[in-house]
Amino acid sequence: QNCTISPSIASASPFVARARAAFCIVRMEETGPTVDREEAAPHGGGVGEFRESSLALGAADTYEGETADAYAVAAQAAKLRRFATSAADDRAGSDGGSSDDGGVKPPDVASAASSLSSLGPEPTSDNPPLHDRPEPSYLLPPPASSLGVGAHAIAGINATDPRTSAAADINTDPAGVTSPAAAAWATADATGGGDEGFREVHAYPVEDTPDLPVAQVEEMKPWLRRREGKLAALAVGLLLAALAVILGVFLTMDPSEPVPVVEEMTSDAPTVSPTLDPRPLLTVVRERGSVRCGVEDTVATGAVQFGKFAADLCRSVAAAVLGDPNATQLVPVGKDRYQVLNDHGVDLLVAGDAWTVEKAMREPTTGSTFNFGRTYYRASIVYVGVKNYVECAMSEKRYDDCGGLAICAFDSVDIRDLMTSLFPDSFLQFDAFPVIEAALHNGTCNVLVSDVSQIYGSELQADLDSGTYVMSDFHVSTNSISMVTRTGNAGDQEWSDVLSGLFAGMFRATQIGLGLDPAACQKTLEDPRRGSGPISFLDPVNCVGNYAEIFGRSLSTKILGTPKAYTQAIDAPNLGSLRCRDCENVLLSSPTLREIVDRGSLRCGIYMDQERNYTKTSLPVLVAETYCTAVAVAIFQGDPGAATITHFTEIDFSVFPDDFDVVAGVSGTISLDGPPNLSYDPEEPSPWWRATVYFLEDKYYLDGVEYNGIGKDLVLATKSDDEDDSLARLVLMVYIATVHAQRIGIGRSAYQMMPLIELFGDAVTFMLKDVVAFAGNYDEVLTESLRASDGQIEKGWNGVVQNFALTTRAPMLRCSLYGNCPPEVLGREVGPGIYMWDSSEIPDESELMVLENLGGWLSGNADDPFV
């Protein structure tokens, strides 16, 4: 080739000339042959780098002479071959030899310069080491050929002005030295030469070398061959298959077959309204004209006697609210009973439901709160079965001769919790009563566990009477069977108050001798105003009977009592589970409790009844002070100083005093002083919420005359509020804590053994421990108050009903609580001071009936002189 180049550029950069000696630049004059710039520009590179390389190579030829030494050129070419092919292959492997703009992007300048440092001759003074020179960004490696290794290429597109690159190098050179190529182009611009008339061809030789390292290129697979494409195709295939199956079903249907038609059938059973009536329940029931009671299916459970008992209680509610005992709808309910009640499918439950703290605060199947009214029966939980295995169960022995113990238990939340705490699962089976009864008879089980409400009246009753099976002498626990109503809706508390008044009236009627009176009931039925206006709690007694009459007619005529002694009457529900993961912090969610916390104190007022001559040293007043302080302890993390107690002697029961959060000393029962006031006026609803009884007076009064028997029950009350009953429930829990501690033998010194409670959220989880640490158990509260009192009032009926006691093989009415047991001569003594009677064996006209305690256990009669 005939190569010519400016000597000034060649002398300015001998290193460049030497490094690019294998290349040849042909610079043609303007009159020479013309080569199109786009064809001559190097493929993938700019005109700038192409021109600079061309100038450098031309400089090498001029600087070394007209004819370069062939051996020197060959050596340099061999070195450049290794660099050029390696760099080209690296670029080809990184982007497939192409880019969006149609050219190969130049590699990193530093790496290119580093590679070039190994290609030139040994450093000399004329040729200093590469690292001592500015890195020539204009000396980029040759572009890769699209023809691959071993080919020769001449190409050029998308050229850019090399002067732009050179100018950038001038500004960004780290050593601050102007590169020779940039200086040359700057000179050309200054003289007006520019690049006009230049025609460049860039060529480089590459030898085929078998051992030359070649970059590996991974094939870019089509989308359907990649993993994500295969998964998408599989999903689409499954969807199409499902659609094909559905389409096939419709296509194969026989059009000649008749289409099923749903026929509407009428039923006497009530249905749930599609929308819930927001009005108070008492208003809804009176407008409907019937009371819907959820009752247990006694045919399925075998508790026929208790089914009759529940039906009579429902009739009593209808007689009180509507004036007609027959205006009832008995709706059988099962395990979904609480949901049915929540959905307004029934107005109340009279289905043998055991009252527990868990059910009242957060019933497990619905997560809702419910009101449990007065206990209408205490059902003992007992063992029934083969004698030696019943003894094993009582002693909780599971080895030696008791290794074959097999227990079938009635499946309820309460019994399941109890039995799993006493025996391993391998000894237990749970099912409906008919199933476990059959299992006992066929030998699958040798012991049956249930409360007595299921056993009485079943086939097991005959087995017990004949001696085939025995019943445990002691019951292992008791259930407080109560009516259940809703909470949280308008009028729910009023409805609950009506039921409480109903039971108070039935109890008092039994106590003073009022009972079934068909003539008085007929007058009520003929009254055009019945079912409206004030509610009379005498109507249920006249039309259905007092509690003793209903009990004797449905359950048993047996009566048990201790005529000359007090019996325990302080009662409280069992706990159940106290765990809750998502219960709200009651101190924040309740507006009432939040106000108390913000104020920093609980305001408690204690009413001192002047008709009983109560003073600050009277026993009931001192007990009230302890419980008021205990409520403050529960709210304020154990601080008894957070209670502010005020005593007063005058009260207006038509309003709740705004000066107090809690009021103690008021009565939760119907007053019997003077003419019996057994009524409730819906037009004047009570502003009081009866939270809990804490003390029972030991005498009751009628027309100013004192009689033996339970008197008024003194309660802790809060202001009635359908939307926020949290304070009332917390007050109840404080009382339950002391009773529970008494039952399980925990006193003040062992308060740490009390459980945590999560049902009120995470703010008062230690409240049970705090309450017992301050007040002790119920007996400690009473004993300490009695010691500090004036001694005018004794303990009386205020003893805790224990969960472990003697059992009986038949339901029995406890006459001692009414204070009117039959004469001892008409019964038989079954224990020291304990007598048993059978009312069916006592003559109705016996002169012994009307004694000092009125004989109120007999049904009242309008013709009797006493009535």
DRENDODO-263300 format. One record per residue (C-alpha): residue number from 0; x, y, z. Coordinates in steps of 0.5 Angstrom, whole numbers, plus 500, padded with zeros to 3 digits. Layout:
BEGIN
PT  num  east  north   up
PT  NUM     X      Y    Z
...
***
This chain:
BEGIN
PT  num  east  north   up
PT    0   500    500  500
PT    1   502    507  499
PT    2   501    510  505
PT    3   502    518  507
PT    4   501    522  513
PT    5   503    528  516
PT    6   509    528  519
PT    7   507    532  525
PT    8   502    528  528
PT    9   507    522  527
PT   10   512    525  531
PT   11   508    527  536
PT   12   505    520  538
PT   13   511    515  537
PT   14   507    510  542
PT   15   501    510  537
PT   16   505    509  531
PT   17   508    503  534
PT   18   502    500  537
PT   19   498    501  531
PT   20   503    499  526
PT   21   499    493  523
PT   22   494    498  520
PT   23   495    502  514
PT   24   491    508  513
PT   25   490    510  505
PT   26   489    518  505
PT   27   487    520  498
PT   28   487    527  496
PT   29   481    530  494
PT   30   482    529  487
PT   31   483    521  488
PT   32   478    516  488
PT   33   472    517  492
PT   34   469    512  498
PT   35   463    513  501
PT   36   464    515  508
PT   37   458    510  511
PT   38   462    505  507
PT   39   469    506  509
PT   40   467    508  517
PT   41   469    502  521
PT   42   463    497  523
PT   43   460    499  530
PT   44   465    505  531
PT   45   465    512  530
PT   46   469    516  525
PT   47   473    519  530
PT   48   476    513  533
PT   49   477    510  525
PT   50   480    517  523
PT   51   485    517  529
PT   52   487    510  528
PT   53   488    511  521
PT   54   493    517  523
PT   55   497    513  528
PT   56   498    508  523
PT   57   500    512  517
PT   58   505    516  522
PT   59   508    509  524
PT   60   510    508  516
PT   61   513    515  516
PT   62   516    515  522
PT   63   520    509  521
PT   64   521    510  514
PT   65   519    508  507
PT   66   519    501  508
PT   67   518    498  515
PT   68   522    492  517
PT   69   517    486  516
PT   70   519    483  522
PT   71   518    488  527
PT   72   511    489  523
PT   73   510    482  524
PT   74   511    482  531
PT   75   507    487  533
PT   76   501    484  528
PT   77   502    478  532
PT   78   501    481  539
PT   79   495    486  536
PT   80   492    479  533
PT   81   491    476  540
PT   82   488    483  543
PT   83   483    485  537
PT   84   480    478  537
PT   85   479    477  544
PT   86   476    484  545
PT   87   472    483  539
PT   88   469    476  542
PT   89   468    479  548
PT   90   464    484  545
PT   91   460    479  541
PT   92   459    475  547
PT   93   456    480  551
PT   94   451    483  546
PT   95   451    478  540
PT   96   455    483  536
PT   97   449    488  535
PT   98   446    494  539
PT   99   440    498  538
PT  100   444    503  534
PT  101   447    498  529
PT  102   454    498  532
PT  103   458    495  537
PT  104   459    499  543
PT  105   466    501  545
PT  106   469    497  551
PT  107   472    500  557
PT  108   477    505  556
PT  109   481    503  562
PT  110   481    495  560
PT  111   483    497  553
PT  112   489    501  555
PT  113   491    496  560
PT  114   491    490  554
PT  115   495    495  550
PT  116   500    496  555
PT  117   502    488  554
PT  118   502    489  546
PT  119   508    494  545
PT  120   515    493  546
PT  121   519    494  552
PT  122   519    501  555
PT  123   524    506  553
PT  124   526    513  555
PT  125   522    514  548
PT  126   517    510  550
PT  127   515    510  557
PT  128   511    505  561
PT  129   503    506  559
PT  130   501    507  566
PT  131   506    514  566
PT  132   502    516  560
PT  133   495    519  560
PT  134   490    514  558
PT  135   488    515  551
PT  136   481    514  550
PT  137   481    515  543
PT  138   485    508  542
PT  139   480    504  542
PT  140   480    496  540
PT  141   478    495  533
PT  142   471    493  532
PT  143   468    486  532
PT  144   466    483  525
PT  145   460    480  524
PT  146   463    475  520
PT  147   466    472  526
PT  148   473    469  528
PT  149   478    468  522
PT  150   475    473  518
PT  151   477    479  515
PT  152   472    485  515
PT  153   472    492  512
PT  154   465    496  514
PT  155   463    502  517
PT  156   456    506  519
PT  157   454    511  524
PT  158   460    515  524
PT  159   461    521  529
PT  160   466    526  529
PT  161   472    525  532
PT  162   473    532  534
PT  163   468    531  539
PT  164   471    525  542
PT  165   478    529  542
PT  166   475    535  545
PT  167   471    531  551
PT  168   478    528  552
PT  169   481    534  553
PT  170   477    536  558
PT  171   476    530  562
PT  172   484    527  561
PT  173   486    525  568
PT  174   493    528  567
PT  175   491    534  564
PT  176   495    533  558
PT  177   492    534  551
PT  178   492    528  547
PT  179   496    528  540
PT  180   490    526  536
PT  181   486    532  539
PT  182   491    537  538
PT  183   492    535  531
PT  184   484    535  529
PT  185   484    542  533
PT  186   490    544  528
PT  187   486    542  522
PT  188   480    546  525
PT  189   484    552  526
PT  190   487    552  519
PT  191   481    551  516
PT  192   482    544  513
PT  193   477    540  517
PT  194   475    533  514
PT  195   473    535  507
PT  196   476    531  502
PT  197   478    525  507
PT  198   476    518  505
PT  199   478    513  510
PT  200   478    505  509
PT  201   479    501  516
PT  202   482    494  515
PT  203   486    489  520
PT  204   488    482  518
PT  205   486    477  523
PT  206   489    470  523
PT  207   486    463  524
PT  208   488    461  531
PT  209   485    454  534
PT  210   487    455  541
PT  211   484    462  541
PT  212   479    463  547
PT  213   472    465  545
PT  214   466    467  549
PT  215   460    463  550
PT  216   454    466  548
PT  217   447    463  551
PT  218   442    462  546
PT  219   435    466  547
PT  220   430    461  547
PT  221   423    463  545
PT  222   418    465  550
PT  223   414    459  550
PT  224   420    455  551
PT  225   422    458  557
PT  226   419    456  564
PT  227   414    462  565
PT  228   412    461  558
PT  229   411    453  560
PT  230   407    455  566
PT  231   402    460  563
PT  232   401    455  557
PT  233   399    449  563
PT  234   394    454  566
PT  235   391    456  560
PT  236   390    448  558
PT  237   387    447  565
PT  238   382    452  564
PT  239   380    450  557
PT  240   379    443  560
PT  241   375    445  566
PT  242   370    449  561
PT  243   370    443  556
PT  244   367    439  562
PT  245   362    444  564
PT  246   360    445  557
PT  247   359    438  556
PT  248   355    437  562
PT  249   350    442  559
PT  250   350    439  552
PT  251   348    432  555
PT  252   342    434  559
PT  253   336    432  556
PT  254   331    437  554
PT  255   325    433  555
PT  256   326    432  562
PT  257   322    436  567
PT  258   326    442  570
PT  259   325    441  578
PT  260   320    447  581
PT  261   321    449  588
PT  262   314    449  591
PT  263   313    454  597
PT  264   310    450  603
PT  265   307    453  609
PT  266   310    452  616
PT  267   308    454  623
PT  268   315    454  625
PT  269   318    462  626
PT  270   322    464  620
PT  271   328    469  621
PT  272   326    476  618
PT  273   330    478  612
PT  274   331    485  616
PT  275   332    486  624
PT  276   327    490  627
PT  277   330    496  631
PT  278   325    497  635
PT  279   325    495  643
PT  280   324    487  643
PT  281   318    488  648
PT  282   315    492  643
PT  283   316    487  637
PT  284   313    481  642
PT  285   307    485  644
PT  286   306    487  637
PT  287   307    480  634
PT  288   302    477  640
PT  289   307    471  641
PT  290   313    469  645
PT  291   318    465  641
PT  292   322    461  646
PT  293   328    457  644
PT  294   328    450  647
PT  295   332    444  647
PT  296   329    438  643
PT  297   327    433  649
PT  298   326    428  644
PT  299   333    427  642
PT  300   336    429  649
PT  301   331    425  653
PT  302   330    430  658
PT  303   323    430  657
PT  304   322    433  664
PT  305   326    439  663
PT  306   323    440  657
PT  307   316    441  660
PT  308   319    445  665
PT  309   322    449  660
PT  310   315    450  657
PT  311   312    452  663
PT  312   317    457  664
PT  313   316    460  657
PT  314   308    460  658
PT  315   310    464  664
PT  316   314    469  660
PT  317   308    470  655
PT  318   303    471  661
PT  319   307    476  664
PT  320   308    480  657
PT  321   302    478  653
PT  322   297    476  659
PT  323   296    469  655
PT  324   300    463  657
PT  325   298    460  651
PT  326   301    465  646
PT  327   308    462  645
PT  328   312    459  640
PT  329   317    453  642
PT  330   323    453  637
PT  331   327    447  638
PT  332   335    449  637
PT  333   341    445  637
PT  334   348    447  637
PT  335   347    453  633
PT  336   342    456  639
PT  337   346    462  640
PT  338   347    464  633
PT  339   339    463  632
PT  340   338    468  638
PT  341   343    473  635
PT  342   339    473  628
PT  343   332    474  632
PT  344   330    467  630
PT  345   328    467  638
PT  346   326    472  643
PT  347   330    468  649
PT  348   333    461  650
PT  349   330    456  655
PT  350   334    450  653
PT  351   338    448  659
PT  352   344    453  658
PT  353   349    453  663
PT  354   352    460  665
PT  355   359    461  664
PT  356   363    468  664
PT  357   366    466  657
PT  358   359    465  654
PT  359   357    471  657
PT  360   363    475  655
PT  361   365    472  648
PT  362   360    466  647
PT  363   365    461  643
PT  364   361    460  637
PT  365   359    467  635
PT  366   364    471  639
PT  367   358    475  642
PT  368   356    477  649
PT  369   349    475  652
PT  370   345    476  658
PT  371   344    470  663
PT  372   338    472  667
PT  373   337    469  674
PT  374   339    461  675
PT  375   332    457  675
PT  376   336    451  676
PT  377   342    448  679
PT  378   344    442  675
PT  379   349    437  678
PT  380   354    434  674
PT  381   355    427  676
PT  382   357    420  674
PT  383   353    414  673
PT  384   355    407  671
PT  385   358    401  674
PT  386   359    401  681
PT  387   366    400  681
PT  388   368    404  675
PT  389   364    410  678
PT  390   368    409  684
PT  391   375    410  679
PT  392   372    416  676
PT  393   371    419  683
PT  394   378    418  685
PT  395   381    419  678
PT  396   384    413  678
PT  397   386    410  671
PT  398   391    404  673
PT  399   390    397  676
PT  400   383    395  677
PT  401   381    402  674
PT  402   385    401  667
PT  403   379    399  663
PT  404   375    405  665
PT  405   371    408  659
PT  406   367    415  660
PT  407   362    417  655
PT  408   361    424  657
PT  409   355    429  654
PT  410   358    433  649
PT  411   357    441  652
PT  412   362    446  652
PT  413   362    446  660
PT  414   363    438  661
PT  415   368    438  655
PT  416   372    443  659
PT  417   371    439  666
PT  418   373    432  663
PT  419   379    434  659
PT  420   382    437  665
PT  421   381    431  669
PT  422   382    425  664
PT  423   386    424  658
PT  424   383    424  652
PT  425   384    416  651
PT  426   379    415  657
PT  427   374    420  654
PT  428   368    420  648
PT  429   363    426  647
PT  430   357    425  644
PT  431   349    427  645
PT  432   346    424  651
PT  433   342    418  647
PT  434   348    416  644
PT  435   352    416  650
PT  436   346    413  654
PT  437   346    407  649
PT  438   354    406  649
PT  439   353    405  657
PT  440   347    400  656
PT  441   351    396  650
PT  442   358    396  654
PT  443   362    401  650
PT  444   363    405  656
PT  445   362    403  663
PT  446   361    411  666
PT  447   357    416  663
PT  448   358    423  665
PT  449   352    429  664
PT  450   348    434  668
PT  451   342    431  672
PT  452   337    435  667
PT  453   339    430  662
PT  454   339    424  667
PT  455   332    425  670
PT  456   326    422  666
PT  457   331    418  662
PT  458   331    411  662
PT  459   337    411  666
PT  460   332    413  672
PT  461   329    406  672
PT  462   336    403  672
PT  463   338    407  678
PT  464   332    406  682
PT  465   333    398  680
PT  466   340    398  682
PT  467   343    396  675
PT  468   347    403  675
PT  469   349    407  681
PT  470   350    415  681
PT  471   356    418  684
PT  472   355    420  692
PT  473   358    427  690
PT  474   357    431  684
PT  475   364    434  681
PT  476   361    440  679
PT  477   354    444  678
PT  478   352    448  672
PT  479   347    455  673
PT  480   342    454  668
PT  481   339    460  666
PT  482   335    464  661
PT  483   339    467  655
PT  484   337    474  652
PT  485   341    478  647
PT  486   345    485  648
PT  487   347    491  645
PT  488   340    492  641
PT  489   335    498  643
PT  490   331    495  649
PT  491   335    489  650
PT  492   336    491  657
PT  493   329    492  658
PT  494   327    485  656
PT  495   332    482  661
PT  496   330    486  666
PT  497   323    484  665
PT  498   325    476  665
PT  499   329    478  672
PT  500   322    481  675
PT  501   318    475  672
PT  502   323    470  676
PT  503   323    475  682
PT  504   315    475  682
PT  505   315    467  682
PT  506   320    466  688
PT  507   316    471  692
PT  508   310    468  691
PT  509   313    461  693
PT  510   315    465  699
PT  511   309    468  701
PT  512   304    462  699
PT  513   301    465  692
PT  514   300    460  687
PT  515   296    458  681
PT  516   289    461  681
PT  517   285    459  675
PT  518   279    465  676
PT  519   284    470  677
PT  520   288    468  670
PT  521   281    468  667
PT  522   280    475  669
PT  523   286    477  665
PT  524   285    473  659
PT  525   278    477  658
PT  526   281    484  660
PT  527   281    488  653
PT  528   288    491  655
PT  529   292    485  656
PT  530   298    485  653
PT  531   299    493  653
PT  532   301    498  659
PT  533   304    495  665
PT  534   306    488  666
PT  535   304    484  672
PT  536   308    479  675
PT  537   302    476  678
PT  538   299    474  672
PT  539   304    468  671
PT  540   303    466  678
PT  541   296    466  677
PT  542   296    462  670
PT  543   302    458  671
PT  544   304    457  678
PT  545   309    459  683
PT  546   316    456  682
PT  547   315    451  687
PT  548   308    449  683
PT  549   312    449  676
PT  550   318    445  679
PT  551   313    439  682
PT  552   309    439  676
PT  553   314    438  671
PT  554   321    435  675
PT  555   319    432  682
PT  556   315    433  688
PT  557   321    431  692
PT  558   323    437  697
PT  559   329    438  701
PT  560   331    443  706
PT  561   334    444  713
PT  562   328    448  717
PT  563   333    450  723
PT  564   339    452  719
PT  565   341    457  714
PT  566   344    454  708
PT  567   349    457  703
PT  568   346    462  698
PT  569   351    466  695
PT  570   352    463  688
PT  571   356    465  681
PT  572   357    462  674
PT  573   363    458  673
PT  574   369    461  669
PT  575   370    457  662
PT  576   375    459  658
PT  577   378    466  660
PT  578   383    467  653
PT  579   382    472  648
PT  580   387    474  642
PT  581   383    479  639
PT  582   378    482  645
PT  583   379    490  645
PT  584   382    494  651
PT  585   375    495  655
PT  586   379    501  658
PT  587   379    505  651
PT  588   373    502  648
PT  589   368    503  653
PT  590   366    511  654
PT  591   364    510  661
PT  592   371    506  663
PT  593   375    511  659
PT  594   371    517  663
PT  595   373    514  669
PT  596   380    512  667
PT  597   381    520  665
PT  598   378    522  671
PT  599   383    518  675
PT  600   378    515  680
PT  601   372    511  681
PT  602   366    514  684
PT  603   362    509  689
PT  604   356    511  693
PT  605   353    506  698
PT  606   346    507  700
PT  607   344    506  707
PT  608   337    503  708
PT  609   334    507  714
PT  610   328    502  714
PT  611   333    497  716
PT  612   337    502  720
PT  613   343    501  717
PT  614   349    505  719
PT  615   357    506  716
PT  616   358    500  721
PT  617   353    495  719
PT  618   355    489  716
PT  619   352    490  709
PT  620   355    497  708
PT  621   362    494  710
PT  622   361    489  705
PT  623   359    494  700
PT  624   365    498  701
PT  625   370    492  700
PT  626   367    491  693
PT  627   367    498  691
PT  628   374    499  693
PT  629   375    492  689
PT  630   372    495  683
PT  631   377    501  683
PT  632   383    496  684
PT  633   381    492  678
PT  634   381    498  674
PT  635   387    502  676
PT  636   392    496  676
PT  637   391    494  684
PT  638   391    501  687
PT  639   385    501  692
PT  640   386    509  693
PT  641   383    510  687
PT  642   376    509  690
PT  643   372    515  692
PT  644   366    512  697
PT  645   360    516  699
PT  646   355    514  704
PT  647   348    517  703
PT  648   341    515  706
PT  649   336    518  701
PT  650   335    516  694
PT  651   330    517  688
PT  652   330    510  684
PT  653   327    513  678
PT  654   333    516  676
PT  655   340    514  677
PT  656   345    519  681
PT  657   350    522  676
PT  658   355    523  682
PT  659   356    516  682
PT  660   359    511  677
PT  661   357    505  681
PT  662   351    505  687
PT  663   351    499  692
PT  664   346    498  697
PT  665   340    498  693
PT  666   335    492  692
PT  667   335    488  686
PT  668   328    485  687
PT  669   321    487  688
PT  670   319    490  694
PT  671   314    486  699
PT  672   313    492  704
PT  673   306    494  704
PT  674   301    491  698
PT  675   306    486  693
PT  676   308    491  688
PT  677   309    486  682
PT  678   309    490  676
PT  679   313    494  671
PT  680   311    499  667
PT  681   315    500  660
PT  682   313    507  659
PT  683   318    508  665
PT  684   324    504  664
PT  685   329    503  670
PT  686   335    507  669
PT  687   338    502  674
PT  688   343    496  671
PT  689   343    490  676
PT  690   350    488  676
PT  691   351    483  681
PT  692   348    481  688
PT  693   353    481  694
PT  694   349    480  700
PT  695   342    477  702
PT  696   338    480  708
PT  697   336    474  712
PT  698   329    476  713
PT  699   323    478  709
PT  700   318    483  710
PT  701   310    483  709
PT  702   306    488  711
PT  703   311    490  716
PT  704   311    483  719
PT  705   318    479  719
PT  706   319    472  716
PT  707   324    467  716
PT  708   327    466  709
PT  709   331    470  704
PT  710   330    477  704
PT  711   332    483  699
PT  712   338    482  695
PT  713   343    488  695
PT  714   346    489  689
PT  715   352    493  686
PT  716   348    497  680
PT  717   351    502  674
PT  718   347    506  670
PT  719   343    502  664
PT  720   346    503  657
PT  721   344    498  652
PT  722   350    500  648
PT  723   355    500  653
PT  724   355    495  659
PT  725   362    494  660
PT  726   362    497  667
PT  727   357    493  669
PT  728   360    486  666
PT  729   367    488  670
PT  730   363    489  676
PT  731   360    483  676
PT  732   367    480  674
PT  733   370    483  681
PT  734   364    479  685
PT  735   365    473  681
PT  736   373    473  683
PT  737   372    472  690
PT  738   367    467  689
PT  739   371    463  685
PT  740   377    464  690
PT  741   373    461  695
PT  742   370    455  691
PT  743   378    453  689
PT  744   381    454  696
PT  745   385    461  694
PT  746   385    466  699
PT  747   389    473  700
PT  748   395    470  701
PT  749   395    465  695
PT  750   392    470  690
PT  751   398    469  685
PT  752   394    462  683
PT  753   388    466  680
PT  754   388    466  673
PT  755   389    471  668
PT  756   383    474  664
PT  757   384    476  657
PT  758   376    478  656
PT  759   377    485  657
PT  760   383    486  653
PT  761   390    487  655
PT  762   389    492  660
PT  763   386    489  666
PT  764   389    481  665
PT  765   391    481  672
PT  766   385    484  675
PT  767   383    477  678
PT  768   389    477  682
PT  769   389    484  684
PT  770   382    483  687
PT  771   384    477  691
PT  772   390    480  693
PT  773   386    486  696
PT  774   380    483  698
PT  775   381    476  699
PT  776   376    470  697
PT  777   368    472  699
PT  778   369    468  706
PT  779   375    473  708
PT  780   371    479  705
PT  781   365    477  710
PT  782   369    475  716
PT  783   373    481  716
PT  784   367    486  715
PT  785   363    482  720
PT  786   369    483  725
PT  787   369    490  724
PT  788   361    491  724
PT  789   356    493  730
PT  790   354    486  730
PT  791   347    487  729
PT  792   347    483  723
PT  793   349    476  722
PT  794   352    472  716
PT  795   345    469  715
PT  796   345    466  708
PT  797   351    469  705
PT  798   355    463  704
PT  799   358    460  698
PT  800   354    455  694
PT  801   360    449  693
PT  802   361    446  686
PT  803   362    439  690
PT  804   357    437  695
PT  805   352    431  696
PT  806   348    429  690
PT  807   341    426  690
PT  808   338    421  685
PT  809   332    425  683
PT  810   331    433  682
PT  811   329    436  689
PT  812   326    443  691
PT  813   331    447  696
PT  814   325    449  701
PT  815   330    452  706
PT  816   332    458  701
PT  817   324    460  701
PT  818   324    460  709
PT  819   318    455  709
PT  820   319    448  709
PT  821   314    443  711
PT  822   313    441  718
PT  823   319    436  720
PT  824   314    431  722
PT  825   311    430  715
PT  826   318    428  712
PT  827   324    424  714
PT  828   331    426  716
PT  829   336    424  711
PT  830   342    427  715
PT  831   343    431  721
PT  832   338    437  721
PT  833   337    435  713
PT  834   330    433  712
PT  835   326    430  705
PT  836   319    431  704
PT  837   314    429  698
PT  838   309    434  697
PT  839   304    429  694
PT  840   304    425  700
PT  841   302    431  704
PT  842   294    432  705
PT  843   292    439  702
PT  844   288    441  708
PT  845   293    439  714
PT  846   292    444  719
PT  847   300    444  720
PT  848   301    447  713
PT  849   299    454  716
PT  850   305    455  721
PT  851   310    461  723
PT  852   313    460  716
PT  853   306    461  712
PT  854   307    454  708
PT  855   308    458  702
PT  856   311    451  699
PT  857   303    449  697
PT  858   300    453  691
PT  859   296    459  693
PT  860   288    459  693
PT  861   284    465  693
PT  862   279    461  697
PT  863   284    461  703
PT  864   283    466  709
PT  865   291    467  708
PT  866   290    469  701
***
